[in-house]
Amino acid sequence: MQSNNDALHVCVFDSGIGGLPFLKAIHQEWRGVTISYVADDAGFPYGTKSPEAIRDILFERVRRIRARLDPDILVISCVTAVQIGLKDLQAAHRPMKIIGAIPPIAQAARETQSHRIAVLTTARAAEDAFLDDMIARDAPEIDVFRIPAQDLVDYVEQHLPFAEQESAEAAVEPYIAYALEKGADRLVLASSHFVFLEEAIRHVITARGMDDVHCLDSREHVLFALRRFLFSEPAAEAAKEMGFYLTGDRKPCPFYIAWANRFGTAVPELL
């Protein structure tokens, strides 16, 4: 790695738009770094696919990302992708640095007062041994409730940019109600897409008078990992434009354009 950030290129990859909050967090801390975003619209969603299918998709997408963008650092914000393919991708793509979003189960275990944690996941992630290992290692004495919420991934991807706040709150209500009924006081958002619903989740929690319940997501883990490779820098006078790429072969759908506008990226183009 260089001794400064000038020539570094960071790419954030996700199964859809779930990684945009990660992109925003990275951009806010390192405005002078070249940052690109790749949404795998051709492969979305990952949460309903087999591990073998996801692994094949990941290797093909990362190959394309390297061929087109050649980033120095690849951030995989999709937790399902991290669970299935992170180690294999890291082994296959040296010297490019690959960072994966890891659900903050250890932090939740340290913070919980009720000794009960709820983990909102995709359908695939809820069944994967990766999560078993994390819970056994990081929360062995904590009751951990996995809550598959695959339909929330689809809701965020296709409906949220045009939805009212009441719609988002109604979408998360049954999942949060279940977590609260179980006595969880920490909610781990183990899908990048769920970060978009954090405000709606907070409103539901507050309406129930449960202000001691908090949400945790993987953004801080990703920023911490990036600080090993990127130096702190003052805010650039003019931040670099962030590229936005799609893996499919059709024009961007309206919701991708809406998300690009909301996060201040370039107009989506094909990878």
TORTI-163261 format. One record per residue (C-alpha): x, y, z. Coordinates in steps of 0.001 Angstrom, whole numbers, padded with zeros to 6 digits, always signed. Example, Ala and Ser with C-alpha at 12.3 -4.5 7.8 and 13.67 -1.06 7.14 Angstrom:
+012300-004500+007800;+013670-001060+007140;
% end
This chain:
+000000+000000+000000;+001078+003572-000639;+002036+005893+002221;-000864+008189+001295;-004383+007839-000070;-003940+009720-003345;-003763+006771-005720;-005929+004323-003797;-009205+003002-005162;-011822+001466-002866;-014729-000503-004318;-017825-001427-002303;-019680-004492-003558;-023138-005690-002537;-025911-007934-003818;-027945-004752-004394;-028143-001285-002887;-027499-002477+000679;-023900-001256+000649;-024716+002386-000086;-024706+003375+003623;-021239+001788+003815;-020177+003770+000756;-021428+006955+002423;-019559+006229+005659;-016310+005586+003765;-016750+008705+001639;-017353+010887+004684;-014091+009770+006296;-011910+009669+003169;-013309+012195+000715;-010146+012275-001355;-010100+008532-002068;-011478+007180-005334;-014543+005116-004391;-016776+002999-006618;-019922+001058-005914;-021039-002169-007587;-024573-003495-007096;-025120-007043-008307;-028554-006475-009771;-028074-009534-012008;-027543-011788-008996;-029990-010224-006529;-031120-011608-004133;-028430-013771-002559;-030491-014759+000478;-032627-017276-001429;-029774-018992-003319;-027691-022026-002427;-024149-021537-001077;-022746-023087-004270;-024658-020653-006480;-023586-017671-004370;-019941-018749-004445;-020003-019069-008236;-021606-015639-008557;-019055-014031-006255;-016048-015363-008139;-017474-014200-011456;-018363-010728-010119;-015021-010138-008433;-013247-011159-011627;-015268-008555-013529;-014654-005907-010882;-010899-006424-011099;-010955-006379-014896;-012990-003152-015128;-012109-001185-011987;-008914-002768-010590;-009472-001561-007000;-006808-001709-004321;-009398-002539-001669;-012698-004364-002118;-015312-004014+000611;-017995-006699+000548;-020894-005221+002493;-023330-008083+001818;-023199-010287+004920;-024502-013335+003053;-021651-012978+000544;-019150-012592+003385;-020412-015717+005105;-020260-017818+001943;-017204-016568+000098;-014952-014106+001959;-012099-016474+002854;-011993-018103-000574;-012032-014727-002316;-009253-013400-000103;-007124-016430-000916;-007782-016163-004655;-007297-012414-005116;-004044-011392-003510;-002612-008718-003324;-005981-006901-003507;-007256-006367+000018;-010764-007736+000599;-012691-006609+003671;-015974-008184+004696;-018814-006737+006751;-019004-008826+009923;-022180-008718+012074;-021284-007073+015432;-022391-009988+017579;-019390-009586+019901;-020285-005945+020550;-023919-006855+021158;-022835-009554+023623;-020708-007033+025531;-023469-004435+025668;-026611-006460+026356;-028136-006126+029811;-030840-008719+029253;-028354-011300+027908;-030614-011653+024891;-029762-010617+021334;-031825-010706+018160;-030029-011113+014828;-031993-010066+011728;-030678-012015+008744;-031419-013119+005225;-032890-016574+004783;-029522-018036+003698;-027449-016345+006394;-029726-017634+009148;-028825-021218+008218;-025115-020823+007584;-022468-022315+009872;-020587-018997+009763;-023214-017529+012097;-023078-020624+014324;-019343-020134+014746;-019668-016420+015489;-022287-017004+018162;-020292-019819+019768;-017144-017689+019825;-018509-014228+020618;-021703-014832+022584;-021432-018273+024224;-023426-017282+027310;-026008-015115+025528;-029399-016133+024176;-029234-015309+020487;-032421-015336+018404;-032051-015506+014635;-034841-013776+012771;-034887-014454+009009;-036338-011383+007307;-035773-012014+003605;-038821-010016+002533;-037305-006888+004097;-034371-007186+001685;-036752-007118-001279;-038727-004270+000302;-035632-002094+000705;-034266-002879-002738;-037380-002130-004761;-039873-000164-002681;-038169+001880+000024;-036936+004813-002121;-040556+005672-002939;-042156+004595+000366;-043513+006716+003214;-042094+006341+006715;-045302+004648+007855;-044791+001950+005229;-041267+001212+006453;-042438+001017+010055;-045217-001386+009098;-042693-003554+007247;-040378-003928+010259;-043078-004068+012954;-043613-007866+013125;-039886-008599+013268;-039160-006018+015938;-042209-007057+017944;-040934-010646+017970;-037452-009558+019075;-038869-007441+021896;-041201-010208+023016;-038125-012427+023319;-036553-009843+025612;-033722-008808+023285;-032183-005435+024043;-029690-005484+021152;-030729-005942+017528;-027930-006950+015181;-028697-005957+011599;-026953-008841+009825;-027820-007696+006322;-026601-004479+004748;-030110-003790+003455;-031484-003592+006989;-029346-000520+007715;-031787+001446+005554;-034539+000524+008006;-032721+001700+011134;-034830+004838+011513;-038071+002894+011101;-036869+000324+013642;-036035+003062+016142;-039500+004564+015744;-041127+001194+016414;-038935+000649+019474;-039666+004131+020825;-043405+003707+020271;-043232+000648+022510;-041375+002560+025216;-038252+000385+024878;-035552+003039+024579;-032926+000753+026145;-033022-001398+022985;-030389-000484+020391;-029519-001483+016823;-026002-002439+015753;-024660-002862+012219;-021371-003597+010469;-020331-000139+009301;-017953+000595+012160;-016249-002763+011664;-015626-001910+008006;-014275+001566+008848;-011998+000093+011515;-010623-002419+009011;-010070+000284+006393;-008068+002417+008836;-005298-000191+008588;-004820+000821+004944;-006082+004401+004644;-004597+007359+006472;-006784+009970+008158;-007119+013018+005944;-008738+016447+006110;-011941+016824+004135;-011099+017522+000509;-012277+020833-000893;-013937+018965-003736;-014790+015345-003028;-014242+012890-005864;-017306+011614-007677;-018340+008103-006694;-018944+005676-009540;-021994+003386-009510;-022003+000153-011536;-024562-002588-012163;-023789-006166-013172;-026877-006696-015338;-027266-006058-019044;-030237-003683-019000;-030717-000001-018303;-030885+000960-014620;-034334+000593-013058;-035882+003772-011608;-035132+002723-008038;-031396+002439-008786;-031423+005937-010231;-033328+007154-007176;-030757+005608-004835;-027875+007071-006842;-029406+010530-006531;-029994+010089-002823;-026395+009071-002124;-024761+011500-004540;-023109+008962-006834;-022718+009071-010590;-025565+007791-012727;-025463+003974-012658;-023741+002352-015608;-023104-001247-016604;-020052-003027-015264;
% end
